[in-house]
Amino acid sequence: MDISAGIKASLAGRYASALFDLAAEQGTVTAVEKDLETLGAALADSGDLAALTTNPELGRDLAGKAMAAVAKTLKLSALTTNFLGVLAGNRRLAKLPAIISAFRAIAAAQRGEVAATVTSAHPLSDDQLAALKTKLTAREGRTVMLSATVDPDLLGGLVVTIGSQRIDASIRTRLNSLAQAMKA
């Protein structure tokens, strides 16, 4: 499994790696990944839930009970529910967003996938996204999971980010480079 040392070295990465190993043993990686996606969406949507995970005044037992209730409401698997209890017991609920992100990265690496973000000045059509995904998959040698965003400030072109690599083919960057060249 190709997991970066940075993920493994971080606190969130260690928790995510432990959860991934347990899920892999039980054959529930996909279920846990869906649970964490649901939990991540709930954290983003609910200010109260986000506040619960970051409240230092909340005791371990109370935080554990609250997270168990949240898990029951969201219909999370037993492994995910137990994991949330461990996080509450270790006072690590505040790291939940980073743990979710690290788990996604570990699961994607296990499947041989790499995440990429494409930013364009205008929304790309499905055909354009499919063609870009095909080219990036061929370039990377593994499946690329593409997410698209729109930034009108680019003026035109694309900015593709794959891991720590950035391919900037935007008109904004070209114009800035031209302006810098004209100053010299």
ABEGO torsion letter per residue (X at the ends): XBBBAAAAABAAAAAAAAAAAAAAAAGAAAAAAAAAAAAAAAAAABAAAAAAAABAABBAAAAAAAAAAAAAAAGBBAAAAAAAAAAAAAGAAAAAAAAAAAAAAAAAAAAGBBBBBBBBABBBBAAAAAAAAAAAAAAAGBBBBBBBBBBAAAGEEBBBBBEABBBBABAAAAAAAAAAAAAX
